[in-house]
Amino acid sequence: MNILRKKVLISLMVFVLVAILGSFSSVAADNTKEIKVGIIGPMTGWASVYGQYVVDGVKLFFKEHNNMFKDRPIKFYIEDTQGQTELTIEKFDVLKNRDKVHVVIGPSLGNEGEAASDWAKRNQDMPILIGYSAPEDLTMRNQTKNLIRPGWTGAHDTFYFGEFCARILGYNKIITVGQDYSYPWDQNAGFIRGFIENGGKEIYPIWHPVELLDFASIMSELQKLASDYDAVFYNGGGAQAIAFFKQWNQFGLDKFYPQVLGGANFTDPSILPELGPKAEGIYSSMHYVDGGQTKENIEFRKKCKEEYDRYPGAIEMQGYDCATVLYRALEAIDGDIENTEAFIDALHKVEMPDSPRGPWYFDEYGQPVQNMYIQKTIKFADYLMNVPVKTYMATSQFGPYIGMEKEYMSQPPNRRLYPPGKRDEYMIEIEKYFGKEYIDNLEINGGWKE
């Protein structure tokens, strides 16, 4: 009897063990089916909008697909960089080593993007879709195949805004005021190139700490310089853009200069209500115009308003486009995201004829060839929005320097005082890289040839 009881007990234990192991293997199988998407960026702090709105755009897209790709659930792993360079690297390590994600979307700030570029070189088995970070070298001098950017560079849109300000608005000398870090440096550099190469004489930069909110001393300086300069270009966004514009009006700077010009983030829809009615008439430039009237953008605006009770800007749009690129690459490889090499190749081949920003595709560096827009802030119904006033079609991140990509990249990277902002110094500098014939052609054509 004891032997029989032992046999029965052993049989029961084996049965229970098999059941437990079976449940573990089922869970493991479900986990391996998940497509794990890491999203990284500033979710708290002064720049939280640049991280959170990317997340919103990504989630909006995948909600339309029930957070699934065929029979595989999409799971998000979201990490907050707080806008800090070292923390960005730590969070990338967490997503790769702890969470075992298949792909990362992000980050958003310039310093974060430069950290991501260095990390990508050391981790070429991790696909990265840059969320909103815009320093140009991510997809130029420091380009790595596993880092793809479905977005923009800081200089890309300001090349053309500089030209517009020189040729169309007729300005000769402009002061730029900006946050002192890599993304505004890029914005300034592109603006200098477009402005001076098309007839402008000088760009005078004033840099301020990233989180500055008291612009009193800068407003006093702008008043003193008003007799020598035609306009002011504010090169920043978020709370700093709001504070700058409010103090611009409080100090009466509109009596000294025409309407202030804006960098790409200055008139983002998220802050237009804070800028108020005096923002009407501001010119800026961007690769996405919230008031664009294509059917794709009208539908995107409608979906974003329904989901988040706000109209989208470029940040949400880029999150949405990142998710679209990811999904289309999955379709191209039938969901085999574990085949990292094939997945990265598929990402580079994605084309976007139906993006809310307008049609675009990737160049050989993993950066979109896309439209750039000069936009103007107007009042529509009871709110402010941006509308396109001039479109530059299918432009490269190299702007007007197509065919001279190597020459362009042989120059020093964009920095706070590079390239120089005075015409004579600037022309001497770029002749070293583009040659005298290029300078002569600028003189003959009065700038860039249309």
Backbone hydrogen bonds, N-H to C=O, Kabsch-Sander energy under -0.5 kcal/mol:
donor,donor_aa,acceptor,acceptor_aa,energy
5,R,1,M,-2.6
6,K,2,N,-2.3
7,K,3,I,-2.2
8,V,4,L,-2.5
9,L,5,R,-2.9
10,I,6,K,-2.9
11,S,7,K,-2.5
12,L,8,V,-2.5
13,M,9,L,-2.3
14,V,10,I,-2.5
15,F,11,S,-2.4
16,V,12,L,-2.7
17,L,13,M,-2.6
18,V,14,V,-2.6
19,A,15,F,-2.2
20,I,16,V,-2.6
21,L,17,L,-2.8
22,G,18,V,-2.4
23,S,19,A,-2.2
24,F,20,I,-2.4
25,S,21,L,-2.6
26,S,22,G,-2.0
27,V,23,S,-2.3
28,A,24,F,-2.8
29,A,25,S,-2.5
30,D,26,S,-2.4
31,N,27,V,-2.6
32,T,28,A,-2.3
33,K,29,A,-1.2
34,E,30,D,-1.0
34,E,31,N,-0.5
35,I,73,P,-2.9
36,K,34,E,-0.7
37,V,35,I,-0.6
37,V,75,K,-3.0
38,G,36,K,-0.6
38,G,103,V,-2.9
39,I,77,Y,-2.7
40,I,105,I,-2.5
41,G,79,E,-1.6
43,M,41,G,-0.8
48,S,45,G,-1.7
50,Y,47,A,-1.5
51,G,42,P,-0.9
51,G,47,A,-0.7
51,G,48,S,-0.8
52,Q,42,P,-0.6
52,Q,48,S,-3.1
53,Y,49,V,-2.0
55,V,51,G,-1.8
56,D,52,Q,-2.3
57,G,53,Y,-2.1
58,V,54,V,-2.4
59,K,55,V,-2.9
60,L,56,D,-2.2
61,F,57,G,-1.7
62,F,58,V,-2.2
63,K,59,K,-2.2
64,E,60,L,-1.2
64,E,61,F,-0.6
65,H,61,F,-0.6
65,H,62,F,-0.7
66,N,63,K,-1.8
67,N,62,F,-3.5
68,M,65,H,-1.6
69,F,72,R,-2.9
72,R,69,F,-2.5
74,I,67,N,-3.1
75,K,35,I,-2.6
75,K,73,P,-0.5
77,Y,37,V,-2.4
79,E,39,I,-2.7
81,T,41,G,-2.1
81,T,79,E,-0.6
84,Q,81,T,-2.1
88,T,84,Q,-1.8
89,I,85,T,-1.6
90,E,86,E,-2.0
91,K,87,L,-2.6
92,F,88,T,-2.0
93,D,89,I,-2.1
94,V,90,E,-2.2
95,L,91,K,-2.5
96,K,92,F,-2.2
97,N,93,D,-3.0
98,R,93,D,-0.5
98,R,94,V,-1.7
99,D,94,V,-2.1
101,V,95,L,-2.2
102,H,36,K,-2.6
103,V,36,K,-1.2
104,V,127,P,-2.2
105,I,38,G,-3.2
106,G,129,L,-2.7
113,G,109,L,-2.4
114,E,110,G,-2.0
115,A,111,N,-1.7
116,A,112,E,-2.5
117,S,113,G,-2.2
118,D,114,E,-1.7
119,W,115,A,-2.4
120,A,116,A,-2.6
121,K,117,S,-1.4
122,R,118,D,-1.0
123,N,119,W,-1.0
126,M,123,N,-1.8
128,I,146,N,-3.0
129,L,104,V,-3.1
130,I,128,I,-0.7
130,I,148,I,-2.5
131,G,107,P,-0.8
132,Y,107,P,-2.2
133,S,107,P,-1.5
138,L,135,P,-1.4
139,T,136,E,-1.6
140,M,137,D,-1.0
142,N,137,D,-2.1
143,Q,140,M,-1.6
147,L,144,T,-1.9
148,I,128,I,-3.1
148,I,146,N,-0.6
149,R,366,G,-2.9
151,G,149,R,-0.7
154,G,134,A,-2.4
157,D,153,T,-0.8
158,T,154,G,-0.6
159,F,155,A,-1.9
160,Y,156,H,-0.6
161,F,157,D,-1.3
162,G,158,T,-2.6
163,E,159,F,-1.6
164,F,160,Y,-2.5
165,C,161,F,-2.5
166,A,162,G,-1.9
167,R,163,E,-3.3
168,I,164,F,-1.8
169,L,164,F,-2.1
171,Y,165,C,-2.4
174,I,202,E,-2.3
175,I,231,A,-2.4
176,T,204,Y,-2.3
177,V,233,F,-2.6
178,G,206,I,-2.4
179,Q,235,N,-1.6
180,D,208,H,-2.1
181,Y,179,Q,-1.7
185,W,181,Y,-1.7
186,D,182,S,-2.1
187,Q,183,Y,-2.3
188,N,184,P,-2.8
189,A,185,W,-2.5
190,G,186,D,-2.5
191,F,187,Q,-2.1
192,I,188,N,-2.8
193,R,189,A,-2.3
194,G,190,G,-2.4
195,F,191,F,-2.5
196,I,192,I,-2.8
197,E,193,R,-2.0
198,N,195,F,-0.6
199,G,196,I,-1.6
200,G,195,F,-2.9
201,K,172,N,-2.9
202,E,172,N,-1.8
203,I,421,G,-2.2
204,Y,174,I,-2.5
206,I,176,T,-3.0
208,H,178,G,-2.4
212,L,209,P,-1.8
215,F,213,L,-0.8
219,M,215,F,-2.8
220,S,216,A,-2.1
221,E,217,S,-1.9
222,L,218,I,-2.6
223,Q,219,M,-2.0
224,K,220,S,-1.8
225,L,221,E,-1.7
226,A,222,L,-0.7
226,A,223,Q,-0.8
228,D,225,L,-1.9
229,Y,225,L,-0.9
230,D,173,K,-2.9
231,A,173,K,-0.9
233,F,175,I,-3.0
234,Y,232,V,-0.5
234,Y,261,L,-2.6
235,N,177,V,-3.8
235,N,233,F,-0.5
236,G,234,Y,-0.7
240,Q,237,G,-1.0
241,A,237,G,-0.9
242,I,238,G,-1.9
243,A,239,A,-2.5
244,F,240,Q,-2.7
245,F,241,A,-2.4
246,K,242,I,-2.3
247,Q,243,A,-2.3
248,W,244,F,-2.3
249,N,245,F,-1.9
250,Q,246,K,-2.3
251,F,247,Q,-2.5
252,G,249,N,-1.0
253,L,248,W,-2.6
255,K,252,G,-1.8
256,F,253,L,-1.3
257,Y,253,L,-2.0
261,L,232,V,-3.1
262,G,283,Y,-2.5
263,G,234,Y,-2.6
266,F,263,G,-1.2
267,T,263,G,-0.6
268,D,265,N,-1.4
271,I,268,D,-2.1
272,L,268,D,-1.1
274,E,271,I,-0.8
275,L,271,I,-1.7
276,G,272,L,-1.9
279,A,276,G,-2.2
280,E,277,P,-1.7
281,G,377,T,-3.3
282,I,279,A,-2.0
284,S,375,Q,-2.2
286,M,373,Y,-2.2
290,D,288,Y,-0.5
291,G,386,N,-1.4
292,G,289,V,-2.1
298,I,294,T,-2.5
299,E,295,K,-2.1
300,F,296,E,-2.0
301,R,297,N,-2.9
302,K,298,I,-1.9
303,K,299,E,-2.3
304,C,300,F,-2.5
305,K,301,R,-2.4
306,E,302,K,-2.2
307,E,303,K,-2.2
308,Y,304,C,-2.9
309,D,305,K,-1.7
310,R,304,C,-0.6
317,M,313,G,-1.9
318,Q,314,A,-2.4
319,G,315,I,-1.9
320,Y,316,E,-2.5
321,D,317,M,-2.7
322,C,318,Q,-2.6
323,A,319,G,-2.0
324,T,320,Y,-1.9
325,V,321,D,-2.8
326,L,322,C,-2.4
327,Y,323,A,-2.4
328,R,324,T,-2.6
329,A,325,V,-2.2
330,L,326,L,-2.1
331,E,327,Y,-2.1
332,A,328,R,-1.8
333,I,329,A,-1.2
334,D,331,E,-1.1
335,G,330,L,-3.1
336,D,333,I,-1.6
337,I,335,G,-2.4
339,N,336,D,-1.5
340,T,338,E,-1.7
343,F,339,N,-2.4
344,I,340,T,-2.7
345,D,341,E,-2.2
346,A,342,A,-2.3
347,L,343,F,-2.2
348,H,344,I,-1.8
349,K,345,D,-1.1
350,V,346,A,-0.6
350,V,347,L,-1.1
352,M,360,W,-2.9
355,S,352,M,-0.8
358,G,355,S,-1.4
360,W,352,M,-1.6
361,Y,369,V,-1.2
362,F,350,V,-0.8
363,D,367,Q,-2.7
366,G,363,D,-1.7
369,V,361,Y,-3.3
370,Q,368,P,-0.6
370,Q,395,T,-2.1
371,N,359,P,-0.5
372,M,392,Y,-2.4
373,Y,286,M,-2.8
374,I,390,K,-2.9
375,Q,284,S,-2.7
375,Q,373,Y,-0.6
376,K,387,V,-2.4
377,T,282,I,-2.1
378,I,385,M,-3.1
380,F,378,I,-0.5
380,F,383,Y,-3.3
383,Y,380,F,-2.2
385,M,378,I,-2.5
387,V,376,K,-2.3
389,V,374,I,-3.3
390,K,374,I,-1.4
392,Y,372,M,-3.3
393,M,391,T,-0.6
395,T,370,Q,-2.9
399,G,396,S,-2.2
401,Y,398,F,-2.4
404,M,401,Y,-2.2
408,Y,404,M,-2.7
409,M,405,E,-2.4
410,S,406,K,-1.1
411,Q,407,E,-0.5
411,Q,408,Y,-1.2
415,R,418,Y,-1.6
418,Y,415,R,-1.6
423,R,201,K,-2.5
426,Y,422,K,-3.0
427,M,423,R,-2.7
428,I,424,D,-1.9
429,E,425,E,-2.0
430,I,426,Y,-2.6
431,E,427,M,-1.6
432,K,428,I,-0.7
432,K,429,E,-1.0
433,Y,430,I,-1.1
434,F,430,I,-3.0
435,G,431,E,-1.5
439,I,435,G,-1.3
440,D,436,K,-2.9
441,N,437,E,-2.3
442,L,438,Y,-1.7
443,E,439,I,-1.8
444,I,440,D,-2.5
445,N,441,N,-2.8
446,G,442,L,-1.0
447,G,442,L,-1.8
